[in-house]
Amino acid sequence: MRVTGTEWVVGPDGRAVYLLGVEMAQRYRHAVGSSSPFYEGLERGVLRSTRCRECGASWFPPRRFCEAHLTETDWYDLPGTGTVTAATRVHSPPPFGGIDPPYILASIRLDGVTGGITHRVMGAETPEHGAAVVVKFIDEAPAHPLLAFAFTVEGVTP
Amino acid sequence: MTPSADNAVLVAGVGMTPFVGFRNDASVRDMVAEATRAAFIDAGLGSSSTIDMGVAAYESDHFNRQMSLGQVLSDTVGLTGKPVIRVEGGGATGALAIRTALMAIRSGEARSVLVFGGETNGRSVDRSTAIELLSMSADFEWETPVFGTFAAPYALMITEHMRRYGTTAEQFAEIAVKNRRMALDNPLAHRGMSITVEDVRSSAPLSDPYRLFDASLLSDGAAAVLLATGDWAERHSPTSSDRPPVAILGSGSATDRPRLSDRPEQMFPHFAAKREASTRAYREAGIDDPPGQIDLAEVYDSFSGAELQAYEDLGLCPVGDGGQAAAEGRFDQGGQVVVNPSGGLMGRGSAVGATGIAQAVEVVSQLRGEVTAARQVPGARIGITDTHAGVGSLSVVNVFGMVG
């Protein structure tokens, strides 16, 4: 932490009030923990998730334990295809950077699992509800590992 | 079913600061002290010694630059020695704090609870820092890497609402116009404005279809309410016997999956937790015809379309009819239910920890007939507050009404 400066300014009632400029930078080693096998999948170009060893229920995002029984789950590969529920053109960059706005963001229901992901769709056109999309690995040195991939609308070359 | 003053949890006092873009003359503890002092005066209290406990409402250690703020605020308002609980529930923080106090009184743990909340969400935090901090309200592992502001998931929800029900951008722009106009009549509001639907639609794009004027404000502010049993109010709050008592008639809360994209597709454009929270709150309050029985509602208009969706999920209109209701002004001043007479988050503003409490201040003041004439809902007897975290991951609905 550091004090970047101090100043006297005029308050709403006309009296002088004192301000401190403060700067803080936080740094972390963020453990993705039980999601680690998902990132292992990204390194070989597949999306992965988990299903319950007991009841067979599956989810995306992956879960450490079955949500109903808190029993063990196993990892498996997803086909990497899905269907758009809704999409929007976003006009500001994501916090880790890595995408220049405007860009297309969609809610995608993933095949082979219950659930889905909010993620980027390549190209300038906003896909319609029901559009079929497929994952595409686009960046070997992404600003965030999750940006190693995006989706493309099937049959459309971005 | 209206509770009698004997067994009801009463609102003995309310107070708030103005919500503003930057209080350069006040820390968050100063603002909470000001709001609490206003609630003390409102309740006619001479001292804090008779209050059993405190509930401190704030969302973010980062925005407020203080961890363990609950104890600091508790000390500031004269409750040192008394128990205090810090409550956090994202955008629903303030309402959840009121609900926590209600549960404490209902359980018999306390007879009087002071709820105080504040946040410095305004310009003391520079814009890029604010965006970075707020982006952590999304799922940090699965969402934050792909979108930075909540305009994006709200835009996805309303896009699907538009497809299913024919809702239009002009319809939710009417809400952005309404709430800013309402705020012109609220002297404590952050920024009332007289704008048009065209102004909303031509403002800067955030995430299609949302534009800058579809979004709400980030404010500095604080609010406080004092909840108590009827016995306690009779003994310690001289002003409470001079006016018709306002009680909490019901409270409900529920959660939903925090991420938008793994919710059941059928519910994608809806706030499932809001439906459940309001259903529970209405059941407690004996409300079976929400639009017929509720006179006013302070609704979580984080985005204009979120208010439109809330009309439906709070049962104020049929599902799919929110756009039509907004276009007709059904929830404007003089309408069936007056929604956001304070100006809402768009006009009064939002200081997260204080927001749900400030909504309660507005509703209680309306029920007592104490607000400025222009925004007074005539003859109001029942009002609700509605807040949620994220895009509806946690919802809290509190119902206030006259007793006796």
Interface residues (C-beta under 8 A of the other chain):
Chain A: V9 G11 P12 D13 R15 V17 L19 V22 H30 V32 S35 W59 F60 P61 T85 A86 A87 T88 R89 V90 H91 S92 P93 P94 P95 F96 G98 I99 P102 L105 A106 S107 I108 R109 T114 G115 G116 I117 T118 H119 R120 T126 H129 H144 P145 L146 L147
Chain B: R23 N24 D25 R65 I131 E132 S135 D139 F140 E141 W142 E143 T144 P145 V146 F147 G148 T149 A151 A152 P153 A155 L156 M157 T159 E160 R163 A204 P205 L206 S207 D208 P209 R259 L260 S261 D262 E265 F268 P269
